[in-house]
C-alpha cells in the first residue's frame, strides 16, 4: 500500500509539472505571436500614415519619383495564389485518392508506395531547387511555345502548384485515409471497392478536410518567396496576361530588403508584411466559417 501511495503521489507531481510546462509553452507561444503582430503594426504605421498619391496604397512603385505603392504586389500575390491553388488542389485530390484507395484488399503495391515516398521527399526539397529546375526546363518551354520571356505569371503559377502539391496530398491523406479505413470492411461486405467508398461516401462527408487542404495550399503559394522571385519577372505592375511579368509581396520584400536599409521604401516592407498576415488570416477565417456552416 505504501508503494502504491508513493507511486500515485509521484504520478500526481509529474502530472502537475507537465501541466505547468504546457501552460508555460502556451503563454510563450501567445506572447510571441502578440509581439510579432505588434512589431509589424508599429513599424508599418509610418507607411500607413504617409499621405499623398505616392503612399503604400497606390498602384505605382517608383522610389526615384517618391512613389511607394504596393497594391500591384498585393494583386500579384492574390493572383498567383488563386491560380495555383486550383490545379494544385485538383492534382492533390486525385493523387491522394490513387494513394489511399488501391483496391478492396487495401494493399498499396510498389508503385503507390514509391509515389507516396516521393511526395514526402518533395516536402523537404528547398524551393530554390524548384526554381532552378523551372529556369532551365519550364521557362524555355513556355518561351518557345507561347512566347514572351518565359519568366511570367504562368511560369510562377505552374511551379507554385507543384510546390503546394505535397502539402495538399498529405493533408488529404491524414483526413480521408482514416475515414476510409473505418468504412472499408462494411463497404467490402456490400461489394463496394475502396474507390467507390471514397468518392461516394468519404469525400462528400469531408468538406472540412478538403477546405483545409485548399487553405494550406493557398497559404503555401502566397507565402513562398523564391519561386516568384526567380520566375515571375519581378515587374512591379499589374500583369495584363498570364505571359506578363509580375511581382508578389514576398518577392518584393526580398528585393527591397537587399537594396534598402531605411527610408520610405524600407518602411513599406512592414506594410507588405502586415498585408500578408491580413490576407492569410482573412482567407482562413472566411473558409473556416464556410466549413462551419456546411
C-alpha positions, -999 to +999 in steps of 0.1 A: +000+000+000+028+024+008+045+017-025+012+023-043+007+056-024+042+068-032+036+059-069+003+078-070+019+108-054+049+108-078+025+105-108+005+134-094+036+156-091+047+147-126+013+154-139+012+188-122+047+196-136+036+186-170+006+210-168+029+238-157+052+232-187+021+231-211+008+263-197+042+279-200+045+268-236+011+282-244+019+316-228+052+318-246+036+310-279+008+335-274+033+362-263+055+355-293+026+359-317+014+390-300+049+406-301+051+397-338+019+414-347+027+444-325+062+448-341+048+446-376+020+471-369+043+495-351+068+496-380+040+497-406+025+529-390+049+554-407+040+540-441+003+538-432+000+575-423+020+587-453-001+610-473-002+619-509-006+598-540+028+580-535+017+562-504+017+524-500-020+522-511-013+533-546-006+514-579+028+529-587+061+517-573+088+542-584+111+551-555+130+576-576+098+596-580+087+592-544+060+566-552+059+535-530+026+518-539+024+481-531-010+474-545+004+458-577+023+433-555-008+426-534-027+418-565+002+397-578+002+376-546-035+371-547-035+363-584-006+338-581-021+321-551-056+318-565-044+305-599-020+280-583-044+266-558-069+253-584-046+229-603-026+221-572-057+211-552-072+191-581-039+172-587-035+167-549-070+153-545-066+129-575-032+117-563-045+113-527-074+091-540-050+070-560-027+065-530-053+056-503-078+036-525-057+010-542-084-017-541-106-037-518-077-056-503-060-023-493-025-033-504-008-002-518+016-020-542+052-009-550+043+019-573+019+036-549+045+031-521+072+047-543+049+077-552+039+082-516+076+083-506+084+108-533+055+130-522+071+131-487+105+137-501+091+167-520+083+184-487+120+186-478+132+199-512+142+236-509+121+259-531+153+272-548+158+238-563+123+240-579+132+275-591+164+264-608+147+234-624+120+258-638+145+283-651+163+257-672+133+234-681+099+252-678+108+288-688+123+278-722+093+256-730+069+285-723+091+310-741+092+287-772+057+275-772+037+306-760+061+335-765+073+361-741+104+359-720+094+327-702+096+345-668+060+353-663+029+348-642+022+315-658+057+301-651+054+310-614+019+297-611+028+263-626+057+258-602+037+271-572+010+245-579+037+218-579+052+233-547+019+231-528+011+196-541+028+176-513+010+198-487-024+192-502-018+154-506-005+149-470-034+169-455-060+150-475-044+117-467-045+125-430-082+134-432-096+110-457-074+079-450-087+071-415-123+077-425-119+054-455-103+027-433-132+029-409-158+020-435-137-003-456-149-036-441-186-026-443-181-014-478-164-047-488-192-067-473-216-047-495-195-053-526-181-018-529-145-010-537-124+015-517-125+039-546-163+038-547-165+043-509-141+072-512-159+091-540-195+084-529-192+084-491-160+097-476-153+127-498-189+142-496-187+139-458-152+155-456-158+190-467-138+204-438-107+184-448-110+195-485-113+231-475-083+229-450-062+214-478-071+243-501-064+269-474-030+254-465-021+251-502-031+288-508-010+299-478+019+279-491+017+295-525+012+331-512+039+328-486+067+314-509+095+338-519+120+321-541+097+308-569+080+342-577+114+359-572+131+336-598+103+330-622+077+358-623+098+385-639+096+409-609+079+438-627+060+459-601+029+463-623-004+445-627+000+416-652-020+421-684-020+383-692-005+351-679+026+357-700+032+391-685+057+397-657+045+405-622+058+408-586+044+393-554+046+407-519+072+382-508+095+387-538+091+425-533+101+423-497+132+402-506+142+426-534+138+458-514+155+443-483+186+436-503+188+472-516+173+494-488+182+499-452+159+528-444+135+554-457+100+552-472+108+522-494+120+502-464+090+513-442+067+500-469+080+465-463+064+463-430+031+473-446+036+445-471+042+421-442+011+433-424-009+428-455+004+393-459-007+384-424-041+400-430-046+381-463-038+347-448-058+354-417-089+367-436-088+337-460-085+312-431-114+328-412-137+330-442-131+294-452-135+282-417-168+299-414-179+283-447-168+249-434-187+255-401-219+264-420-215+233-441 
